Amino acid sequence: MLPDRIDYSLYVCTDRDLMSSQTIEESVEKALKGGAGIIQLREKSISGRGFYEEAKAVHEITKRYGVPLIINDRVDIALAIGAEGVHVGQSDIPCSAVRKIVGKDMLVGVSASSVEEAVKAVEDGADYLGVGAMNPTATKTDADSVTMEELVAIRKAVTIPIVIIGGINKETAPRYKGLGIEGIAVVSAVVSSPDPEKSAKELKELWLS
């Protein structure tokens, strides 16, 4: 069940290739202790069975904190474990199809890098947008960068929540404050940190200050 109010301010995505010494479960729990309002479980290199088992374990943790778990790409796994949402990119199953599958009670997020993609996502039933890549990023080295002007145009074009992603850290996050963006989506800034809890706390305080 979704919380009454969703805190998009710090959206933490996992990436096992960028993890510090912690397991994914340990890193997620530390991020939650640091104030993450959403966790997105992203897996590209393990089996479907492995992803399912990991998603179940992570979901037990996020439920204890009352924080939504978003499954990246895999609608089937999101449904199978009762996750609160699913996130899809432009090359994945279309948002309109995802919405038909999951119904109205699950969060659906869509990656967008242009006004056209953002508007189409809203028309297709997206609840929020992940806009980026804002800066060069280790998770998607081939992603096109979104300019500040494009971000402002996207914000003007849609009313649903936006989280920005791509090289977001303590140095880059401040430049996007004051634009009406709901939150920052981070990967390495938290999961690669030797102290994910401390890093999450600092990022959230920085964004909300």
N, C-alpha and C positions, 0 to 999 in steps of 0.2 A: 504494500500500500504506500502511495506517495505521501510525503509530509504535506501539511497545509501550506507551508511556504518553502520553496526550494532556494537554497543558498548557492548561487552560482559564483560567488566571489573568488573561491579557490577550487578549481576543477583539476583534479590530479589524475593523470593517465599513467598506466603502468607500461613498462617495456623491459622485458627480462634481459635484453642485450645491454641495457644501460644501468642495470641495478648495481648498487654497491654490494657489500657483503651480505645484506639481509636477503631472506626469501621474499617472494612477492607478498605473502601473508603478513610477514613482519613489517615490511615497508608500508603496506596499506594501513595497518593499524597505527603505525607511528604518524603517518600523514593525517589520519583521522584525529589522533590526539592533538596534532598541531592545528586543527581547524579546517581541514578539507571538507567542503560542503557536498561534493560529488566525487565519486571514484569511477573512472572508466577503465575496464579491464580489456587490454589490447594484447592479442596473441597472434603471431604470424607464423610461428615455427614449431608448434606442437600439434599433436594429433587432436582430432575432434573429441575423443574420449578424454584426453588429457586436459583440454580446455574446459570441458564440462565439469570434471572433478575439481579443477582449480577454481572455476567460477562458483561452484557450490561452497567451497571453503571460504572464499573471499566474501561471498554473500552473507555467510553467518557472522562475519566480522562487521560488515557495514550495517547490518540490521541492528546490531547491538548499539550502534551509534546513531541510529535513526537517519542514516545518510543513504541516498539513492545509489544503487549500483547500475552503471550503464555498461552494456556489453558492446564491444566494437564489432561491427559487421554481421555477427552471427545471430540472426533473429531466432533461429531454432534453439540455440543455447539460452538466449535471454528468456524465452518462453519456458523452456524445460526446467530452469531453476527458479522461475518466478522473479526475475530481476525487474527493477523498476523502469528500465529503459534500454534502448538500443541506439547506437550511433552509426550512420552510414556516410560514406564518401560519395563523390560524384561518379565513381566507376563501380559502385556496389549496386545491389538491388534498389530500385527507385524508392524514394520516400513514400510515394503514393501507394506502392505495393506493400511496403512495410506497414503503413497505417491500416490497410485492409486486413493484414494478417494479425496484427496485435490489438486492434480495436482502439477505443478512445482513452483507455485508462493507463496506457503505458507511455512514458516519455519517448519521443523520437527526436533525435538530434541529427543535423545534416551539416557536413562540411561545405563551406562556400568561400569562393575567392573573388566573386564579382557580384554586382547588383542583380544581374540576370539570374544567377544561381540562387541568390538569397530569396528573391521574389518567388521564383519557382518552388523553392522549398516550402515557403509559407503557403502557397497555393495548394501544395501537395499534403499539407498537414503537419509540418514540422513544429515542434514545441520550442526549439532553440537552435541557434546556429553556432558552429565552430568556425570562426573566420581566420584564415591564414593561408600560407605561412607568413607571419608578420616579419620574421627575420630568418636568416639561415638556421637550419635545425638539423641535428644529428639523426632524427627519426625519419625525416623525409628529405633527403638531400636533393631530390629532383623537383620539389614543390616550388611553384612560382611564388614570388613574394607579393604580398598585398601592400600597396602604398597607403600612406596615411589618408590621402584624398579618397581612395577607394573605400577605405574603412568608414570614413565619415559619410560617404554616399550610401553605403549599405545601411548604416545606422538610420539615416533619414528615410530610407526606402521601406524599412520593416519595423514592426513594433514588438516582435518577440525578443526574448533575451538573446544576447550575443556574448560568447566567450571568445577571446582572441588566443591564438596558439601559434607556436613557432618561435623558438628562441626567446621565450619569455622568462626573465629572471629578475633579480633585484636591480640590475642595472638598466634593463630595457622597459620594465613594467611602468615606471613613472611617466614615460612619455605618452602613454595612452589614457591617463587619468583625465577626467573632465570631458570625455567624449560621449558619455551616456552608455558606456559598455558595462555590462553586468559583472563580468568576471574575467579572470585570467586562467587559461588552461596550461598546465605545466607538466613536463615529463622529467627531463634530466635535472631540472632545478630542485626537485624533491627526491626522486627515486635514485639518482646518482649520488646524492649527498650522504656523507657518513653519518649524518644525524637528520633523517627525514622529518622528524617531529619539529626540531628547531627551525629547519629551513621552511617548512610549511607555515609555522607560526609567524616567522619574519615576513614571508611573502604576503600572507593574509593581512597582517597589520599594516604593511606598506601600502597595499591596494586600498584598504579601507580608511586610511588616515587622511 
